[in-house]
Amino acid sequence: MGDGQPRLLDQVRDRIRRKHYSIRTEQAYVDWIRRFVLHHNKRHPGTWGRGRSRHS
């Protein structure tokens, strides 16, 4: 995402910090999301088409 937007995990960290979650919660969420994205061939969830969702 080279269009000047923060990277996905940076966006997650920012949102979690604004909600005043604990640092351990932040670490757990970021790690889970990182592993989820890696499992899906490093594709950003924002690039997934409608067909990728189980609920479409």
N, CA, C and O atoms as a Tinker XYZ file with bonds, in Angstrom:
   224  protein
     1  N      0.855000   -1.181000    0.000000    73     2
     2  CA     0.000000    0.000000    0.000000    64     1     3
     3  C      0.890000    1.230000    0.000000    63     2     4     5
     4  O      1.092000    1.864000    1.036000    81     3
     5  N      1.406000    1.554000   -1.140000    73     3     6
     6  CA     2.335000    2.646000   -1.248000    64     5     7
     7  C      1.695000    4.002000   -1.466000    63     6     8     9
     8  O      2.364000    4.928000   -1.925000    81     7
     9  N      0.410000    4.145000   -1.148000    73     7    10
    10  CA    -0.272000    5.414000   -1.407000    64     9    11
    11  C     -0.275000    6.346000   -0.201000    63    10    12    13
    12  O     -1.124000    7.232000   -0.110000    81    11
    13  N      0.657000    6.160000    0.720000    73    11    14
    14  CA     0.782000    7.063000    1.857000    64    13    15
    15  C     -0.044000    6.673000    3.067000    63    14    16    17
    16  O      0.064000    7.311000    4.114000    81    15
    17  N     -0.872000    5.636000    2.948000    73    15    18
    18  CA    -1.658000    5.192000    4.089000    64    17    19
    19  C     -0.787000    4.344000    5.010000    63    18    20    21
    20  O      0.137000    3.674000    4.549000    81    19
    21  N     -1.081000    4.372000    6.319000    73    19    22
    22  CA    -0.332000    3.512000    7.233000    64    21    23
    23  C     -0.575000    2.040000    6.895000    63    22    24    25
    24  O     -1.630000    1.683000    6.370000    81    23
    25  N      0.386000    1.208000    7.193000    73    23    26
    26  CA     0.249000   -0.226000    6.950000    64    25    27
    27  C     -0.810000   -0.807000    7.876000    63    26    28    29
    28  O     -1.148000   -0.215000    8.901000    81    27
    29  N     -1.327000   -1.971000    7.502000    73    27    30
    30  CA    -2.431000   -2.599000    8.236000    64    29    31
    31  C     -2.136000   -2.726000    9.729000    63    30    32    33
    32  O     -2.943000   -2.302000   10.556000    81    31
    33  N     -0.994000   -3.303000   10.079000    73    31    34
    34  CA    -0.712000   -3.518000   11.497000    64    33    35
    35  C     -0.501000   -2.207000   12.241000    63    34    36    37
    36  O     -0.804000   -2.121000   13.431000    81    35
    37  N      0.012000   -1.185000   11.563000    73    35    38
    38  CA     0.127000    0.135000   12.183000    64    37    39
    39  C     -1.257000    0.720000   12.455000    63    38    40    41
    40  O     -1.471000    1.365000   13.482000    81    39
    41  N     -2.189000    0.495000   11.540000    73    39    42
    42  CA    -3.563000    0.960000   11.742000    64    41    43
    43  C     -4.197000    0.245000   12.933000    63    42    44    45
    44  O     -4.902000    0.863000   13.731000    81    43
    45  N     -3.944000   -1.058000   13.050000    73    43    46
    46  CA    -4.477000   -1.839000   14.169000    64    45    47
    47  C     -3.905000   -1.323000   15.486000    63    46    48    49
    48  O     -4.641000   -1.096000   16.446000    81    47
    49  N     -2.577000   -1.139000   15.521000    73    47    50
    50  CA    -1.949000   -0.642000   16.755000    64    49    51
    51  C     -2.509000    0.717000   17.164000    63    50    52    53
    52  O     -2.780000    0.960000   18.340000    81    51
    53  N     -2.677000    1.597000   16.181000    73    51    54
    54  CA    -3.206000    2.928000   16.469000    64    53    55
    55  C     -4.618000    2.841000   17.050000    63    54    56    57
    56  O     -4.934000    3.514000   18.031000    81    55
    57  N     -5.456000    2.016000   16.443000    73    55    58
    58  CA    -6.837000    1.882000   16.925000    64    57    59
    59  C     -6.881000    1.298000   18.335000    63    58    60    61
    60  O     -7.644000    1.764000   19.182000    81    59
    61  N     -6.060000    0.279000   18.584000    73    59    62
    62  CA    -6.032000   -0.349000   19.905000    64    61    63
    63  C     -5.549000    0.643000   20.959000    63    62    64    65
    64  O     -6.091000    0.686000   22.064000    81    63
    65  N     -4.538000    1.436000   20.627000    73    63    66
    66  CA    -4.011000    2.413000   21.589000    64    65    67
    67  C     -5.026000    3.507000   21.885000    63    66    68    69
    68  O     -5.127000    3.975000   23.019000    81    67
    69  N     -5.785000    3.919000   20.856000    73    67    70
    70  CA    -6.813000    4.932000   21.094000    64    69    71
    71  C     -7.920000    4.403000   22.000000    63    70    72    73
    72  O     -8.591000    5.176000   22.684000    81    71
    73  N     -8.110000    3.081000   22.004000    73    71    74
    74  CA    -9.124000    2.481000   22.867000    64    73    75
    75  C     -8.563000    2.134000   24.249000    63    74    76    77
    76  O     -9.281000    1.615000   25.104000    81    75
    77  N     -7.280000    2.423000   24.460000    73    75    78
    78  CA    -6.605000    2.217000   25.740000    64    77    79
    79  C     -6.584000    0.758000   26.187000    63    78    80    81
    80  O     -6.721000    0.460000   27.373000    81    79
    81  N     -6.410000   -0.155000   25.216000    73    79    82
    82  CA    -6.245000   -1.569000   25.548000    64    81    83
    83  C     -4.846000   -1.764000   26.120000    63    82    84    85
    84  O     -3.963000   -0.931000   25.912000    81    83
    85  N     -4.649000   -2.851000   26.834000    73    83    86
    86  CA    -3.325000   -3.120000   27.402000    64    85    87
    87  C     -2.334000   -3.484000   26.294000    63    86    88    89
    88  O     -2.730000   -3.893000   25.203000    81    87
    89  N     -1.053000   -3.332000   26.589000    73    87    90
    90  CA    -0.012000   -3.633000   25.614000    64    89    91
    91  C     -0.022000   -5.106000   25.253000    63    90    92    93
    92  O      0.242000   -5.458000   24.103000    81    91
    93  N     -0.318000   -5.968000   26.200000    73    91    94
    94  CA    -0.377000   -7.412000   25.925000    64    93    95
    95  C     -1.548000   -7.736000   24.994000    63    94    96    97
    96  O     -1.427000   -8.610000   24.136000    81    95
    97  N     -2.660000   -7.053000   25.151000    73    95    98
    98  CA    -3.789000   -7.249000   24.241000    64    97    99
    99  C     -3.397000   -6.802000   22.845000    63    98   100   101
   100  O     -3.691000   -7.483000   21.862000    81    99
   101  N     -2.732000   -5.657000   22.757000    73    99   102
   102  CA    -2.258000   -5.164000   21.464000    64   101   103
   103  C     -1.340000   -6.187000   20.806000    63   102   104   105
   104  O     -1.499000   -6.492000   19.624000    81   103
   105  N     -0.393000   -6.711000   21.554000    73   103   106
   106  CA     0.540000   -7.682000   21.004000    64   105   107
   107  C     -0.181000   -8.936000   20.515000    63   106   108   109
   108  O      0.144000   -9.471000   19.456000    81   107
   109  N     -1.159000   -9.400000   21.290000    73   107   110
   110  CA    -1.908000  -10.601000   20.901000    64   109   111
   111  C     -2.705000  -10.355000   19.625000    63   110   112   113
   112  O     -2.689000  -11.189000   18.719000    81   111
   113  N     -3.400000   -9.226000   19.540000    73   111   114
   114  CA    -4.194000   -8.921000   18.356000    64   113   115
   115  C     -3.309000   -8.772000   17.121000    63   114   116   117
   116  O     -3.622000   -9.317000   16.063000    81   115
   117  N     -2.214000   -8.042000   17.253000    73   115   118
   118  CA    -1.320000   -7.817000   16.116000    64   117   119
   119  C     -0.728000   -9.150000   15.653000    63   118   120   121
   120  O     -0.632000   -9.399000   14.451000    81   119
   121  N     -0.334000  -10.002000   16.593000    73   119   122
   122  CA     0.232000  -11.294000   16.224000    64   121   123
   123  C     -0.810000  -12.161000   15.524000    63   122   124   125
   124  O     -0.494000  -12.811000   14.527000    81   123
   125  N     -2.038000  -12.184000   16.020000    73   123   126
   126  CA    -3.095000  -12.971000   15.399000    64   125   127
   127  C     -3.360000  -12.478000   13.979000    63   126   128   129
   128  O     -3.481000  -13.283000   13.055000    81   127
   129  N     -3.448000  -11.174000   13.803000    73   127   130
   130  CA    -3.713000  -10.611000   12.473000    64   129   131
   131  C     -2.551000  -10.901000   11.531000    63   130   132   133
   132  O     -2.769000  -11.237000   10.367000    81   131
   133  N     -1.321000  -10.775000   12.020000    73   131   134
   134  CA    -0.147000  -11.059000   11.198000    64   133   135
   135  C     -0.184000  -12.505000   10.713000    63   134   136   137
   136  O      0.050000  -12.771000    9.534000    81   135
   137  N     -0.477000  -13.445000   11.621000    73   135   138
   138  CA    -0.537000  -14.851000   11.230000    64   137   139
   139  C     -1.698000  -15.120000   10.271000    63   138   140   141
   140  O     -1.568000  -15.936000    9.359000    81   139
   141  N     -2.811000  -14.454000   10.465000    73   139   142
   142  CA    -3.974000  -14.601000    9.583000    64   141   143
   143  C     -3.630000  -14.146000    8.166000    63   142   144   145
   144  O     -3.956000  -14.831000    7.196000    81   143
   145  N     -2.971000  -12.989000    8.046000    73   143   146
   146  CA    -2.592000  -12.463000    6.728000    64   145   147
   147  C     -1.558000  -13.381000    6.072000    63   146   148   149
   148  O     -1.646000  -13.647000    4.873000    81   147
   149  N     -0.581000  -13.866000    6.840000    73   147   150
   150  CA     0.405000  -14.786000    6.282000    64   149   151
   151  C     -0.262000  -16.069000    5.782000    63   150   152   153
   152  O      0.125000  -16.607000    4.746000    81   151
   153  N     -1.244000  -16.548000    6.504000    73   151   154
   154  CA    -1.970000  -17.754000    6.102000    64   153   155
   155  C     -2.665000  -17.551000    4.756000    63   154   156   157
   156  O     -2.817000  -18.491000    3.976000    81   155
   157  N     -3.079000  -16.329000    4.500000    73   155   158
   158  CA    -3.778000  -16.001000    3.257000    64   157   159
   159  C     -2.827000  -15.393000    2.231000    63   158   160   161
   160  O     -3.182000  -14.455000    1.518000    81   159
   161  N     -1.612000  -15.941000    2.168000    73   159   162
   162  CA    -0.611000  -15.575000    1.156000    64   161   163
   163  C     -0.236000  -14.100000    1.159000    63   162   164   165
   164  O     -0.008000  -13.515000    0.100000    81   163
   165  N     -0.170000  -13.501000    2.329000    73   163   166
   166  CA     0.281000  -12.120000    2.519000    64   165   167
   167  C     -0.561000  -11.087000    1.772000    63   166   168   169
   168  O     -0.083000   -9.992000    1.476000    81   167
   169  N     -1.791000  -11.426000    1.474000    73   167   170
   170  CA    -2.671000  -10.465000    0.808000    64   169   171
   171  C     -3.369000   -9.615000    1.862000    63   170   172   173
   172  O     -3.873000  -10.135000    2.858000    81   171
   173  N     -3.394000   -8.320000    1.639000    73   171   174
   174  CA    -4.074000   -7.390000    2.546000    64   173   175
   175  C     -5.575000   -7.667000    2.486000    63   174   176   177
   176  O     -6.120000   -7.802000    1.391000    81   175
   177  N     -6.259000   -7.754000    3.627000    73   175   178
   178  CA    -7.694000   -8.025000    3.617000    64   177   179
   179  C     -8.502000   -7.028000    2.773000    63   178   180   181
   180  O     -9.562000   -7.372000    2.250000    81   179
   181  N     -8.004000   -5.809000    2.646000    73   179   182
   182  CA    -8.698000   -4.810000    1.834000    64   181   183
   183  C     -8.687000   -5.127000    0.349000    63   182   184   185
   184  O     -9.476000   -4.569000   -0.414000    81   183
   185  N     -7.786000   -6.033000   -0.071000    73   183   186
   186  CA    -7.712000   -6.391000   -1.490000    64   185   187
   187  C     -8.540000   -7.624000   -1.813000    63   186   188   189
   188  O     -8.661000   -7.998000   -2.980000    81   187
   189  N     -9.106000   -8.257000   -0.802000    73   187   190
   190  CA    -9.905000   -9.448000   -1.048000    64   189   191
   191  C    -11.202000   -9.026000   -1.711000    63   190   192   193
   192  O    -11.836000   -8.050000   -1.310000    81   191
   193  N    -11.573000   -9.754000   -2.699000    73   191   194
   194  CA   -12.845000   -9.479000   -3.377000    64   193   195
   195  C    -14.014000  -10.043000   -2.596000    63   194   196   197
   196  O    -13.833000  -10.750000   -1.604000    81   195
   197  N    -15.190000   -9.730000   -3.045000    73   195   198
   198  CA   -16.405000  -10.215000   -2.373000    64   197   199
   199  C    -16.451000  -11.732000   -2.336000    63   198   200   201
   200  O    -16.988000  -12.303000   -1.387000    81   199
   201  N    -15.909000  -12.393000   -3.334000    73   199   202
   202  CA   -15.920000  -13.845000   -3.410000    64   201   203
   203  C    -15.078000  -14.538000   -2.363000    63   202   204   205
   204  O    -15.246000  -15.738000   -2.149000    81   203
   205  N    -14.170000  -13.825000   -1.697000    73   203   206
   206  CA   -13.298000  -14.438000   -0.688000    64   205   207
   207  C    -13.993000  -14.670000    0.640000    63   206   208   209
   208  O    -13.511000  -15.458000    1.453000    81   207
   209  N    -15.105000  -14.009000    0.878000    73   207   210
   210  CA   -15.791000  -14.094000    2.154000    64   209   211
   211  C    -16.654000  -15.354000    2.209000    63   210   212   213
   212  O    -17.286000  -15.727000    1.220000    81   211
   213  N    -16.674000  -15.991000    3.347000    73   211   214
   214  CA   -17.555000  -17.156000    3.527000    64   213   215
   215  C    -19.003000  -16.725000    3.629000    63   214   216   217
   216  O    -19.904000  -17.538000    3.424000    81   215
   217  N    -19.244000  -15.464000    3.942000    73   215   218
   218  CA   -20.605000  -14.985000    4.191000    64   217   219
   219  C    -21.192000  -14.214000    3.015000    63   218   220   221
   220  O    -22.192000  -13.516000    3.182000    81   219
   221  N    -20.599000  -14.322000    1.840000    73   219   222
   222  CA   -21.121000  -13.564000    0.696000    64   221   223
   223  C    -22.248000  -14.298000    0.011000    63   222   224
   224  O    -22.801000  -13.801000   -0.970000    81   223
